[in-house]
């Protein structure tokens, strides 16, 4: 199955996915429907304007693995079974950081 997926073309284009933020003082919880690579979660936490940010997956549905660009380049298992391309992690991180910044200004 993995070999067939790796040999086939992946879907292209954009997808809207639910991402939400809940905060209480200096603590924020960011929710995504992915099983993120730890590197992506760490980038979100480091760039967050909140003192404490928790990145939580498997919320508002489940869209599978979201590997980082290195995972795609290295051909790790998750890169073969994801529906998303190598740049999707970077796009999600940028979107999450903007969402956190907007939420912090409220």
C-alpha positions as MATLAB code, in Angstrom:
seq = 'XXXXXXXXXXXXXXXXXXXXXXXXXXXXXXXXXXXXXXXXXXXXXXXXXXXXXXXXXXXXXXXXXXXXXXXXXXXXXXXXXXXXXXXXXXXXXXXXXXXXXXXXXX';
ca = [
       0.000    0.000    0.000;
       2.778    2.448    0.895;
       4.613    1.758   -2.347;
       1.424    2.426   -4.345;
       0.839    5.689   -2.470;
       4.433    6.792   -2.966;
       4.220    6.084   -6.701;
       0.968    7.978   -7.203;
       0.436   11.700   -7.606;
      -0.652   13.451   -4.451;
      -3.561   15.881   -4.406;
      -2.538   19.450   -5.144;
      -4.022   22.789   -4.218;
      -5.227   24.210   -0.951;
      -7.335   22.804    1.821;
      -9.139   24.645    4.580;
      -8.517   23.038    7.939;
      -9.845   24.050   11.347;
      -7.276   25.641   13.657;
      -8.366   27.299   16.886;
      -6.859   29.074   19.893;
      -8.064   29.224   23.476;
      -6.160   31.382   25.954;
      -6.235   32.219   29.622;
      -3.777   34.907   30.650;
      -0.312   33.887   29.508;
      -1.353   30.371   28.475;
      -2.611   29.454   25.016;
      -3.817   26.149   23.604;
      -3.592   25.846   19.828;
      -5.709   23.062   18.312;
      -5.085   21.395   14.937;
      -6.551   18.278   13.283;
      -3.096   16.804   12.586;
      -0.541   14.543   14.108;
       2.231   17.108   13.760;
       5.918   16.414   13.663;
       7.427   17.695   16.909;
       9.578   20.184   14.986;
       6.450   21.963   13.747;
       4.945   22.157   17.224;
       8.224   23.508   18.604;
       8.361   26.214   15.935;
       4.829   27.275   16.861;
       5.675   27.337   20.568;
       8.889   29.331   20.018;
       7.142   31.928   17.855;
       4.065   32.316   20.032;
       3.491   35.626   21.828;
       2.123   33.696   24.825;
       4.459   32.726   27.643;
       3.140   29.157   27.577;
       1.731   27.644   24.387;
       0.504   24.084   24.057;
       0.014   22.659   20.580;
      -2.691   19.998   20.561;
      -3.442   17.637   17.705;
      -6.372   15.401   16.838;
      -8.926   18.188   17.384;
     -11.846   19.168   15.142;
     -11.381   15.980   13.153;
      -8.295   14.084   12.083;
      -6.386   14.759    8.876;
      -3.475   12.421    9.503;
       0.242   13.054    9.736;
       1.776   16.412    8.933;
       5.519   15.901    8.510;
       8.013   18.726    8.162;
      10.007   19.384    4.986;
      12.944   17.322    6.300;
      10.643   14.345    6.789;
       9.541   14.617    3.176;
      13.122   14.998    1.981;
      14.298   12.019    4.029;
      11.349    9.847    2.955;
      10.177    8.950    6.448;
       7.086    6.772    6.799;
       4.744    9.678    7.565;
       5.698   11.462    4.341;
       4.358    8.507    2.354;
       0.972    8.412    4.049;
       0.200   12.130    4.338;
      -2.152   13.966    2.010;
      -0.026   17.113    2.244;
       3.084   18.274    0.427;
       6.471   19.221    1.794;
       5.570   22.903    2.221;
       2.327   22.299    4.154;
       4.077   22.301    7.534;
       5.588   25.720    6.874;
       2.221   27.064    5.727;
       0.526   25.735    8.855;
       3.196   27.169   11.182;
       2.879   30.624    9.584;
      -0.916   30.493    9.853;
      -0.815   29.328   13.486;
       1.608   32.077   14.486;
      -0.561   34.730   12.854;
      -3.612   33.316   14.607;
      -1.795   33.378   17.961;
      -0.613   36.971   17.414;
      -4.130   38.072   16.500;
      -5.564   36.289   19.519;
      -2.972   37.885   21.861;
      -3.972   41.395   20.716;
      -7.584   40.876   21.862;
];
